[in-house]
Amino acid sequence: MTILNMKTTSNLSRRGFLKRSVLAMTTVPMIAPSSILGSAQRTSPNERISVGFIGTGKMAHDYHLSTLSGFEDVQAVAVCDVDTTRREHAKKFLLDRYAAAGRSSKECSVHSDFRQVLARDDIDAVVIATPDHWHAVPILEACKAGKDVYCEKPLTLTIREAQLCIETVRKNGRILQTGSQQRSSVFGPFRLACELIRSGRIGAVRTVHVGVGGPSTWCDLPEEPLEPGLDWNMWLGAAPERPYNSVLSPRGKHNHFPAWRSYREYSGGGMTDIGAHHFDIAQWALGMDESGPVEIIPPAAPEKGVGVKFVYENGVEMFHGGPSGCTFVGTEGVLYIDRGKLTSEPQQIAKDPLGENEVHLYQSPGHHRDWLNCIRSRKRPVADVEIGARSATVCHLGNLAYWNGRKLRWDPKNWRFHDAADNQLLDRVRRDPWQLPVG
C-alpha cells in the first residue's frame, strides 16, 4: 500500500462536531468522588466550581458555555468579551438556561477586560476561547491569580509563549486543559489509534503523514467602519495596530468561525488550527508528549505551504501533507486515523481488540469533565499544559520553516535552536502594555 492510493477522507464539519460533542459531554456521568460532589442531582451551590468565560464567540458559545452550563457541579458567574453584543448574548444564554433548569443562579456579570474576571475571588477557573494571539497573556495572568484554566488550541501563538505557559502553570500549581478534544475521543477513536501504534501493531514507525492546512500569511485586509460596541484596540492586544475589518472580528452575534486564523498577526493558519489537533495525535502516538522533532526541513518550494519534514531523534520522519488526519507507516503495516475513520493494512491491526498486556493510555471521561475532575483531584488532565505546548510548538516549527525557507535544528529539551541566530524566531515583538508577564 502507498500513501497516494489511500482514500482521502474529509474532516467532519466544525458545526457537526459541536452538536455531537455537546450532546456527548452533557451525558457523561460524573465520576468525581461522592464525598466531594455528592449526587449530581444534589450538588449544592457551595460545592460548585465557579467559572468565568474569557471570549464568547462561536466556539465559546456553542461548545464551552453550552456544555459547562449543563453540569450540576459548575456555576458560570462571569462572561468577558471585547464585543458588547457577544458578551450580552452570552449572559442572557446562561441566565435563561439556568432559569429553564430551575436552578438558582447568581447574577452573571459581564466584563470587557479579562483582568476584571481574574481579580474576582469568587471565580475558581476560567475558560479562554479568544483568538490565538490572546491566549498566552490571560493564561499566565490567570495562573498568577490562582485560577485553573481551560484554553482553546493552539495553546499559544509563539514558541516562547509555550515554554512560559508550562513554567507558569507548574510554578503556581495550576490545572490547565488544552482544547485538544481528540484526546478525549470526541471526534473518533484517536486514543485507540495511539494505543495500537504504541503497542507495536504496525512495527517500528518509520514515517508519519499529517494532512492539515498550510501556514498563515500577513494580513492585508482593507479598512472598514468600526463595529459599534467593539473595543478594537483591546481586540488587537499585542498585535500590530491596524484598521478594523469584519473578517477579523465579525459584526454582532455571528454563527461562523472568523478568518483571523488566516493571518500571521493572530494565528498560524491551518497548521496551528486543525494542525494542533492532528500533530497532537502524532505526538501522542509517537510517545513525544514531553519532546518533539530535532530537525525541521522545508520543501524545495516552501511558499506552497506543504511538504515540510520533521525529523525526530529516533529517526522517525513526519511530513506535513497527505490525506486529512494522520497516516502512520511502520515496518509491519500502515494505520490511518481521521475524524470518524480508523483503518489499517493489514486490516487486523485495527480490528483485533487490545490485549491486557498492550498499551492502554489515559481514558478521559470527556474533555470538560476531565478538566473538572482534575480541578478537584489536582491531577494532570489528558491534554495537560505541556502536551498542548509541545504540540503547538511542532506546528510553530513547521510554520517557521515555511516562512524562513531554511532548515531549523531544534533542541526540544532546552527549548532552543542550535543555531543561536534562529532563537530570534522564538517570539514576536509586542505592543505595550501586553508584554509577556513572568512569575
Secondary structure in CASP SS format (residue, H / E / C, confidence):
PFRMAT SS
TARGET T0000
AUTHOR 0000-0000-0000
METHOD secondary structure of the structure
MODEL  1
M C 1.00
T C 1.00
I H 1.00
L H 1.00
N H 1.00
M C 1.00
K C 1.00
T C 1.00
T C 1.00
S C 1.00
N C 1.00
L C 1.00
S C 1.00
R H 1.00
R H 1.00
G H 1.00
F H 1.00
L H 1.00
K H 1.00
R H 1.00
S H 1.00
V H 1.00
L H 1.00
A H 1.00
M H 1.00
T H 1.00
T C 1.00
V C 1.00
P C 1.00
M C 1.00
I C 1.00
A C 1.00
P C 1.00
S H 1.00
S H 1.00
I H 1.00
L H 1.00
G C 1.00
S C 1.00
A H 1.00
Q H 1.00
R H 1.00
T C 1.00
S C 1.00
P H 1.00
N H 1.00
E H 1.00
R C 1.00
I E 1.00
S E 1.00
V E 1.00
G E 1.00
F E 1.00
I E 1.00
G C 1.00
T C 1.00
G C 1.00
K H 1.00
M H 1.00
A H 1.00
H H 1.00
D H 1.00
Y H 1.00
H H 1.00
L H 1.00
S H 1.00
T H 1.00
L H 1.00
S C 1.00
G C 1.00
F C 1.00
E C 1.00
D C 1.00
V E 1.00
Q E 1.00
A E 1.00
V E 1.00
A E 1.00
V E 1.00
C E 1.00
D C 1.00
V C 1.00
D E 1.00
T H 1.00
T H 1.00
R H 1.00
R H 1.00
E H 1.00
H H 1.00
A H 1.00
K H 1.00
K H 1.00
F H 1.00
L H 1.00
L H 1.00
D H 1.00
R H 1.00
Y H 1.00
A H 1.00
A H 1.00
A C 1.00
G C 1.00
R C 1.00
S C 1.00
S C 1.00
K C 1.00
E C 1.00
C C 1.00
S E 1.00
V E 1.00
H E 1.00
S C 1.00
D C 1.00
F H 1.00
R H 1.00
Q H 1.00
V H 1.00
L H 1.00
A C 1.00
R C 1.00
D C 1.00
D C 1.00
I C 1.00
D C 1.00
A E 1.00
V E 1.00
V E 1.00
I E 1.00
A C 1.00
T C 1.00
P C 1.00
D H 1.00
H H 1.00
W H 1.00
H C 1.00
A H 1.00
V H 1.00
P H 1.00
I H 1.00
L H 1.00
E H 1.00
A H 1.00
C H 1.00
K H 1.00
A C 1.00
G C 1.00
K C 1.00
D E 1.00
V E 1.00
Y E 1.00
C E 1.00
E C 1.00
K C 1.00
P C 1.00
L C 1.00
T C 1.00
L C 1.00
T C 1.00
I H 1.00
R H 1.00
E H 1.00
A H 1.00
Q H 1.00
L H 1.00
C H 1.00
I H 1.00
E H 1.00
T H 1.00
V H 1.00
R H 1.00
K H 1.00
N C 1.00
G C 1.00
R C 1.00
I C 1.00
L E 1.00
Q E 1.00
T E 1.00
G C 1.00
S C 1.00
Q H 1.00
Q H 1.00
R H 1.00
S H 1.00
S C 1.00
V C 1.00
F C 1.00
G C 1.00
P C 1.00
F H 1.00
R H 1.00
L H 1.00
A H 1.00
C H 1.00
E H 1.00
L H 1.00
I H 1.00
R H 1.00
S C 1.00
G C 1.00
R C 1.00
I C 1.00
G C 1.00
A C 1.00
V E 1.00
R E 1.00
T E 1.00
V E 1.00
H E 1.00
V E 1.00
G E 1.00
V C 1.00
G C 1.00
G C 1.00
P C 1.00
S C 1.00
T E 1.00
W C 1.00
C C 1.00
D C 1.00
L C 1.00
P C 1.00
E C 1.00
E C 1.00
P C 1.00
L C 1.00
E C 1.00
P C 1.00
G C 1.00
L E 1.00
D C 1.00
W H 1.00
N H 1.00
M H 1.00
W H 1.00
L H 1.00
G C 1.00
A C 1.00
A C 1.00
P C 1.00
E C 1.00
R C 1.00
P C 1.00
Y C 1.00
N C 1.00
S C 1.00
V C 1.00
L C 1.00
S C 1.00
P C 1.00
R C 1.00
G C 1.00
K C 1.00
H C 1.00
N C 1.00
H C 1.00
F C 1.00
P C 1.00
A H 1.00
W H 1.00
R H 1.00
S H 1.00
Y E 1.00
R C 1.00
E C 1.00
Y C 1.00
S C 1.00
G C 1.00
G H 1.00
G H 1.00
M H 1.00
T C 1.00
D C 1.00
I C 1.00
G H 1.00
A H 1.00
H H 1.00
H H 1.00
F H 1.00
D H 1.00
I H 1.00
A H 1.00
Q H 1.00
W H 1.00
A H 1.00
L C 1.00
G C 1.00
M C 1.00
D C 1.00
E C 1.00
S C 1.00
G C 1.00
P C 1.00
V C 1.00
E E 1.00
I E 1.00
I E 1.00
P C 1.00
P C 1.00
A C 1.00
A C 1.00
P H 1.00
E H 1.00
K H 1.00
G C 1.00
V C 1.00
G C 1.00
V C 1.00
K E 1.00
F E 1.00
V E 1.00
Y C 1.00
E C 1.00
N C 1.00
G C 1.00
V C 1.00
E E 1.00
M E 1.00
F E 1.00
H E 1.00
G E 1.00
G E 1.00
P E 1.00
S E 1.00
G E 1.00
C E 1.00
T E 1.00
F E 1.00
V E 1.00
G E 1.00
T C 1.00
E C 1.00
G C 1.00
V E 1.00
L E 1.00
Y E 1.00
I E 1.00
D E 1.00
R C 1.00
G C 1.00
K E 1.00
L E 1.00
T E 1.00
S E 1.00
E E 1.00
P C 1.00
Q C 1.00
Q H 1.00
I H 1.00
A H 1.00
K H 1.00
D C 1.00
P C 1.00
L C 1.00
G C 1.00
E C 1.00
N C 1.00
E C 1.00
V C 1.00
H C 1.00
L C 1.00
Y C 1.00
Q C 1.00
S C 1.00
P C 1.00
G C 1.00
H H 1.00
H H 1.00
R H 1.00
D H 1.00
W H 1.00
L H 1.00
N H 1.00
C H 1.00
I H 1.00
R H 1.00
S H 1.00
R C 1.00
K C 1.00
R C 1.00
P C 1.00
V C 1.00
A C 1.00
D C 1.00
V H 1.00
E H 1.00
I H 1.00
G H 1.00
A H 1.00
R H 1.00
S H 1.00
A H 1.00
T H 1.00
V H 1.00
C H 1.00
H H 1.00
L H 1.00
G H 1.00
N H 1.00
L H 1.00
A H 1.00
Y H 1.00
W H 1.00
N H 1.00
G C 1.00
R C 1.00
K C 1.00
L E 1.00
R E 1.00
W E 1.00
D E 1.00
P C 1.00
K C 1.00
N C 1.00
W C 1.00
R E 1.00
F E 1.00
H C 1.00
D C 1.00
A H 1.00
A H 1.00
D H 1.00
N H 1.00
Q H 1.00
L H 1.00
L H 1.00
D C 1.00
R C 1.00
V C 1.00
R C 1.00
R C 1.00
D C 1.00
P C 1.00
W C 1.00
Q C 1.00
L C 1.00
P C 1.00
V C 1.00
G C 1.00
END
